Amino acid sequence: MDILGKVVAILAEQCNKKIEDIKLETKLVEDLGVDDLDRVEITLALDDAFGLNLLDEEVEVLTDVMGVVNLVTNKLEKESGN
């Protein structure tokens, strides 16, 4: 599964939404109802799924699914040395 697919699956599970309802432009708070506790749980799920150590400060500024995908992609690239 690609990064987008994993991120969408995690968001769908954490927010009790259907995968097909989550798009790149989907807003975390407005569309998915993400609150502070959800952000923590999403961060932990992303860490587990991708083997990352995301910082709260990095995640709390994200507003949409595209931002989450970009953050994960950038972190993976940095950790792989690319």
C-alpha positions as CSV (number, residue, x, y, z in Angstrom):
1,M,0.0,0.0,0.0
2,D,1.3,3.5,-0.8
3,I,1.7,6.4,1.6
4,L,-1.6,8.0,0.6
5,G,-3.4,4.7,1.0
6,K,-2.0,4.1,4.4
7,V,-2.7,7.7,5.6
8,V,-6.3,7.5,4.4
9,A,-6.8,4.1,6.0
10,I,-5.5,5.5,9.3
11,L,-7.6,8.6,9.2
12,A,-10.7,6.6,8.2
13,E,-10.2,4.2,11.1
14,Q,-9.4,7.0,13.7
15,C,-12.2,9.2,12.6
16,N,-14.8,6.5,11.9
17,K,-15.2,7.6,8.3
18,K,-15.3,5.6,5.0
19,I,-12.1,5.4,3.1
20,E,-13.8,6.6,-0.1
21,D,-15.0,9.8,1.6
22,I,-11.4,10.9,2.4
23,K,-9.6,12.8,-0.4
24,L,-6.3,14.8,-0.5
25,E,-8.3,18.1,0.0
26,T,-10.3,16.7,3.0
27,K,-9.9,19.0,6.0
28,L,-8.9,17.3,9.2
29,V,-11.0,19.4,11.6
30,E,-13.9,20.7,9.4
31,D,-14.5,17.4,7.5
32,L,-13.2,14.7,9.7
33,G,-13.9,16.3,13.1
34,V,-10.3,15.7,14.4
35,D,-9.8,17.1,17.9
36,D,-6.6,17.2,20.1
37,L,-7.0,13.6,21.3
38,D,-7.6,12.4,17.7
39,R,-4.4,14.1,16.6
40,V,-2.4,12.2,19.3
41,E,-4.0,8.9,18.2
42,I,-3.4,9.7,14.5
43,T,0.2,10.6,15.3
44,L,0.8,7.3,17.1
45,A,-0.9,5.3,14.3
46,L,1.3,7.1,11.7
47,D,4.4,6.4,13.8
48,D,3.6,2.7,14.0
49,A,2.6,2.4,10.3
50,F,5.6,4.1,8.9
51,G,8.2,3.6,11.6
52,L,8.5,7.3,12.2
53,N,8.8,9.5,15.3
54,L,6.5,12.5,14.4
55,L,6.6,15.4,16.7
56,D,3.4,16.9,18.1
57,E,4.4,20.3,16.8
58,E,4.7,18.9,13.3
59,V,1.2,17.3,13.3
60,E,-0.7,20.0,15.1
61,V,-0.2,22.5,12.3
62,L,-1.6,20.2,9.6
63,T,-5.0,21.2,8.2
64,D,-5.7,18.6,5.5
65,V,-4.9,15.1,4.3
66,M,-2.4,16.5,1.7
67,G,-0.4,18.0,4.6
68,V,-0.3,14.6,6.4
69,V,0.8,12.8,3.3
70,N,3.5,15.5,2.6
71,L,4.8,15.3,6.2
72,V,5.0,11.5,6.2
73,T,6.7,11.5,2.7
74,N,9.2,14.2,3.8
75,K,10.1,12.3,7.0
76,L,10.5,9.0,5.2
77,E,12.8,10.7,2.6
78,K,14.9,12.3,5.4
79,E,15.2,9.1,7.3
80,S,16.2,7.1,4.2
81,G,18.9,9.7,3.4
82,N,17.4,10.7,0.0
